[in-house]
Amino acid sequence: MDAAGDRRPGMVTKKKSPPRVGEKKKTRPTPKKSAKKPAKKPRTLKKTRPAPLSEITREGVLAAIGLFDAMGRDACLEAHGFRPSRSYFLKYKGKLYDSKCVAGLAWGLSQGKAPLRGSEFSGGTAHTVRRLEALGFTMEKKGGK
């Protein structure tokens, strides 16, 4: 390389020739401008109905346990939109039941309405466990966080 650092001695550089008469200069196609998309509105959670667990009755819980036994655990959880419990279970007559699923079913059976889905209320000690214990049921904590 020479002192300028851009060519080697004796090397011929190829120059671009100007466009011929009547010939258009080649250019890249420009991307089409699309209409601006409107700004997205922030997502808000819709509550379809209030779900006060205080409306659950002992009779509703017993009916939910019967339904849970009749359907089987996996079928009941899937049919009503619940995931398996990680921590808290309702213990009744020596058997363990997924507490949130039982509470959701019991709410519907107590009210004569469709059962609550898992996304419509909170499980755990603050809500489901507290209510089921208040109705006289035994709760058991297993594994989980």
N, C-alpha and C positions, 0 to 999 in steps of 0.2 A: 504494500500500500504506500501511496505517496504521503507527503506531509499533511495534505488535506484530509486523508483518511477515507476518501470516498471512491477512488478509482485506482486500478493497478496500471502501471505503465504499459502502453501498447494496447490497452483494451478499448474497444469501440463501444460506445453506449448507443443504444437504439432510441431514437427520438420518435415521439408520436407525430405522425403526419397530420396536418390540418384536414378537416373534412373536405371532400371533393365538392365541386360546385353542384348545387342541386341536392346534395346528400345531407340529411339531418344528422346532427351530433347524437351519438348513442348515449342514452341516459337510462338509469334504472327506473322502473315504474315506481311511482309514489304510492304508498299505501292509502287506501280509501279511508277517509275520515268518517268514523261512525258517530252517530248522535250520542251525546253524553248520556250515560245512564244516570237515572235519578239516585240520589243518595239513599242507602238502605236505612229503613227505620230500625231503631234498636228493638231487639226481640223482648217481648214481655211475656211472662208466664201467665197463662189464662187459668183461672180457677173456675172449673165448671160448676162446682157447688161447694159450699163449706162442709168440712168434715170434722165436726166436733166429736171426738171419741167419747165424750161424756154421754152421748146418746146410746152407747152400746149397753145392752142389758145382759144379765147373766144367762137368761134363756136364749138370747141371740148367740152367745158364745157356745153354749151347749149344742145348739142347732148347727153352728158352723163346724164344730168338732165332728158331729155326725156326718155332715157333708164331706168334710175332709177325709174321714175314714171310708166313706162310700166311694169316692172318686179315686182315692189313692193320692199319695203326696205329690208325685211328679205331675200327674194329670191336673190336679187341683191348682197347683202353682202356675202351670202353663195356661190353663183355661182362664184364670183370673188376673193374669199379668203380674205375677210376683216372681222374684228370684228366691232361691233358697236362703233361709236365715243363716247369718254368719255367727251370730252371738247369742241371741235370746230366743228361748223356746218356752212354750207353755207346756207344763207337765200336768197331765190329767190321767188318772188311773194307770200310772206307770208308763204311759206313752208320751213321747215328745212331739209337739206340733209347732210349725213355723208361726211364731207369734204375730207377725205383721199380716200374714195371709189370713189367719183366724180372725184377727181384729177387723180386717176389711170385709170379710164375709159376714161377721157378726153385726157390723154396722148396717149392712144391707138387709139382713134378716130381721134385725130389731126395728128398722124403719119401714119395712115392706117395700124396699127399693132395690135397685141393682147394687151389687157389692162395690165397695170402693176399690180402685186400682192402687197399686203400690205407689204410683207417682202422685196420688191425690192426698197423701198424708204422711206424717213422719213416724218412723218406727223408733225403736230404742227405748232407753230408760225414761226420757222426758215425756213421752206420749203413750205409746202402746203398752210398755211394761207397767207403767204407773196405773193405767186404767184397768188392765187385766188383774193386777194385784188388788186394786180397790174393789173389784168384784169377787174377791176371795180365791182367785186362782194362784197356783204356785208357778213361779217363773224360774227357769234354770239358765245360767250363763255357761256357754261352752265356747272355748277357743276364741277366735276373732280378735278384735282390737280392744 
